[in-house]
Amino acid sequence: MTRCFTDRTTLLVAMAIVIVLMLGCGSVSSNQSATETDISASGTTIQSIPIEEQGVVANARPETFDLTKVPIVPAPDGLAATTLPTDPASITMLFVRLPAAIGNLTRAVSSHPSEMLVRYRTDAQARNEVISISASDMRMSDFYPSNWSAAERITFELATTNAVGGQDGHLYWAITSTHSGGQQQYTLLAGTRNSPWLFVIAADTPERVSAAVVAVVEATR
């Protein structure tokens, strides 16, 4: 989503006004009404979510969002039933506990739990990353406001792209689809309003995103 603009200040102000108007109308995403209808409270999986390919969106960065206007939508694969860790030591332990394999994909030897990034590939030595699971601290962001929580980052995604998602209890989540270099990628964002830690799961298919979510849920138990 990062782009360079000649007159960055003017563009950011203009887009911020657009976002405020969108939120004032009580609409976080043009896809939400369909999403709330299509996703039931039980048995929700990534595969059941209608995801459209994401287009180019200008970089608007309002300082805050009204998180109460994010629609209530059940998170997929039981993600909201778990408690995501909120400190570096606990997050590192979560990554250590992730499985050696997800489906037919092997955990890459270059994965570094202490760096909060784990990759899964067709074999441990291969370079073709298929699944990645990561966590990042919004306070260290070079692009988004450093005072944002993970929930605000996710709400920004819902407000400025065609991402599908919402809030489910304490959890905020969104999933997007992008196409680049001839490859499709599905990305799930998850986090809470009380933590700056944003969890990101990316894979080449919705099924693999779903399998990775299940692995994260299992690793938190």
C-alpha distance (Angstrom), angle and dihedral (degrees) to the residues before:
residue distance angle dihedral
M1 . . .
T2 3.81 . .
R3 3.79 113.8 .
C4 3.77 136.1 164.2
F5 3.78 120.0 -120.5
T6 3.81 131.2 -169.6
D7 3.76 94.1 -139.8
R8 3.81 100.7 29.6
T9 3.82 96.5 167.0
T10 3.80 95.2 54.1
L11 3.79 92.5 46.6
L12 3.79 94.6 48.5
V13 3.81 92.2 49.8
A14 3.80 92.0 48.9
M15 3.78 93.8 47.8
A16 3.80 92.0 45.1
I17 3.82 88.5 57.9
V18 3.81 89.5 51.8
I19 3.81 91.6 51.3
V20 3.82 92.0 48.5
L21 3.81 89.9 51.8
M22 3.81 90.7 49.0
L23 3.78 93.3 50.8
G24 3.78 91.3 43.7
C25 3.76 88.4 59.5
G26 3.78 89.2 55.0
S27 3.79 93.3 -115.6
V28 3.77 119.9 125.5
S29 3.77 96.5 171.3
S30 3.76 134.7 6.5
N31 3.79 88.5 -130.8
Q32 3.81 97.1 54.2
S33 3.80 99.9 92.0
A34 3.78 90.8 54.7
T35 3.78 90.7 43.7
E36 3.80 94.5 54.2
T37 3.78 89.0 50.7
D38 3.78 96.7 46.3
I39 3.81 99.6 43.7
S40 3.77 116.7 71.2
A41 3.78 124.3 -155.2
S42 3.79 92.0 -110.2
G43 3.77 133.7 48.3
T44 3.80 94.9 16.7
T45 3.79 113.6 167.1
I46 3.78 133.5 173.1
Q47 3.79 89.0 -110.0
S48 3.81 91.5 60.2
I49 3.79 93.6 56.4
P50 3.82 117.5 95.5
I51 3.81 103.5 -129.7
E52 3.78 123.1 -177.2
E53 3.78 124.4 -160.2
Q54 3.78 112.0 -92.2
G55 3.78 119.4 -117.4
V56 3.79 130.8 -154.8
V57 3.80 112.3 -67.7
A58 3.80 126.4 -171.2
N59 3.79 118.5 -117.1
A60 3.79 108.3 -99.9
R61 3.78 115.9 168.2
P62 3.80 114.3 -177.9
E63 3.77 111.4 -177.4
T64 3.80 96.1 -122.3
F65 3.80 141.5 13.6
D66 3.78 130.6 -150.8
L67 3.80 97.3 -115.8
T68 3.79 91.7 -171.9
K69 3.81 89.2 71.6
V70 3.79 93.6 60.8
P71 3.84 105.9 109.1
I72 3.78 120.4 -114.6
V73 3.81 106.9 -110.6
P74 3.83 124.1 162.1
A75 3.80 112.0 -109.0
P76 3.82 116.3 -124.0
D77 3.79 128.1 -101.1
G78 3.79 97.1 6.8
L79 3.80 94.1 -63.7
A80 3.80 93.9 141.6
A81 3.81 90.8 54.6
T82 3.78 90.9 67.7
T83 3.80 131.2 67.2
L84 3.78 114.3 -124.4
P85 3.82 113.5 -142.8
T86 3.79 118.3 -105.7
D87 3.81 105.3 -161.7
P88 3.82 132.0 62.3
A89 3.81 96.4 -112.5
S90 3.80 93.7 51.3
I91 3.80 92.4 44.2
T92 3.80 90.7 51.1
M93 3.81 89.4 51.2
L94 3.80 90.1 51.1
F95 3.80 90.1 53.8
V96 3.80 91.3 47.5
R97 3.80 89.1 54.5
L98 3.80 94.9 52.0
P99 3.82 110.7 114.1
A100 3.79 126.6 -94.6
A101 3.79 88.9 -120.8
I102 3.80 139.2 21.2
G103 3.78 109.8 -157.5
N104 3.79 106.6 -46.5
L105 3.80 93.1 -21.7
T106 3.80 122.7 103.7
R107 3.76 126.2 -141.9
A108 3.81 107.0 -106.3
V109 3.79 119.4 -115.2
S110 3.81 88.0 -132.5
S111 3.80 92.0 62.6
H112 3.81 112.6 120.5
P113 3.84 115.7 -165.1
S114 3.81 90.9 -172.0
E115 3.81 87.8 59.0
M116 3.81 88.6 49.3
L117 3.77 94.5 -121.3
V118 3.80 127.3 114.0
R119 3.80 124.0 177.3
Y120 3.79 131.5 -164.1
R121 3.79 121.9 -157.6
T122 3.78 140.9 171.6
D123 3.80 86.5 -90.9
A124 3.80 132.8 1.2
Q125 3.80 94.5 -103.2
A126 3.81 98.9 41.2
R127 3.77 122.1 110.1
N128 3.79 95.9 -146.5
E129 3.78 100.9 101.8
V130 3.80 110.8 -156.0
I131 3.83 103.3 170.0
S132 3.79 128.2 23.8
I133 3.80 127.1 -176.2
S134 3.78 118.1 -169.9
A135 3.79 145.0 158.3
S136 3.79 127.5 -150.5
D137 3.79 135.2 -174.2
M138 3.81 111.9 -122.8
R139 3.82 88.8 -153.2
M140 3.81 87.8 68.7
S141 3.81 95.7 49.0
D142 3.80 118.2 128.8
F143 3.79 93.1 -162.4
Y144 3.81 110.3 32.9
P145 3.82 124.4 56.9
S146 3.80 109.8 -80.5
N147 3.80 91.6 -134.5
W148 3.81 93.7 61.1
S149 3.77 121.4 114.2
A150 3.79 120.3 -140.8
A151 3.82 87.8 -101.6
E152 3.80 91.6 58.6
R153 3.80 91.6 49.5
I154 3.81 89.5 51.5
T155 3.80 92.2 46.3
F156 3.80 88.4 52.8
E157 3.81 88.5 55.0
L158 3.80 91.0 51.0
A159 3.80 92.9 46.7
T160 3.79 98.4 47.3
T161 3.81 105.3 33.9
N162 3.78 137.6 36.4
A163 3.80 90.1 -98.1
V164 3.79 117.3 148.9
G165 3.81 119.4 -136.5
G166 3.78 145.8 81.9
Q167 3.78 140.5 -179.0
D168 3.79 126.8 -49.2
G169 3.79 110.8 -174.5
H170 3.81 107.4 -59.4
L171 3.81 92.9 -11.0
Y172 3.80 127.9 90.5
W173 3.80 117.2 -166.4
A174 3.79 143.3 170.7
I175 3.78 136.4 179.4
T176 3.79 126.7 -158.3
S177 3.77 137.1 -179.6
T178 3.80 123.4 -142.7
H179 3.78 133.6 178.4
S180 3.78 120.0 -148.9
G181 3.78 134.6 155.5
G182 3.77 92.1 0.2
Q183 3.80 92.5 -56.0
Q184 3.78 131.7 108.0
Q185 3.79 119.6 -139.2
Y186 3.79 130.6 -171.3
T187 3.79 117.8 -158.3
L188 3.80 128.3 -167.7
L189 3.82 120.4 -162.5
A190 3.80 120.4 -164.6
G191 3.80 136.4 173.2
T192 3.79 146.0 113.9
R193 3.78 137.9 -99.1
N194 3.81 92.2 -116.1
S195 3.79 97.5 54.5
P196 3.82 134.5 59.8
W197 3.82 91.3 -149.5
L198 3.80 113.3 110.1
F199 3.82 118.2 -164.6
V200 3.79 117.5 -152.7
I201 3.80 128.0 -169.6
A202 3.80 118.0 -174.9
A203 3.80 130.1 179.8
D204 3.78 141.9 152.2
T205 3.82 95.5 -108.7
P206 3.82 136.0 32.8
E207 3.82 88.7 -121.8
R208 3.80 91.6 59.0
V209 3.81 91.8 46.8
S210 3.80 87.4 52.5
A211 3.81 92.2 49.3
A212 3.80 90.3 50.1
V213 3.81 91.3 50.3
V214 3.81 89.5 52.9
A215 3.82 89.4 50.3
V216 3.80 91.1 52.4
V217 3.81 91.9 47.8
E218 3.82 90.5 50.5
A219 3.81 92.0 47.6
T220 3.82 92.0 55.6
R221 3.81 93.2 57.5
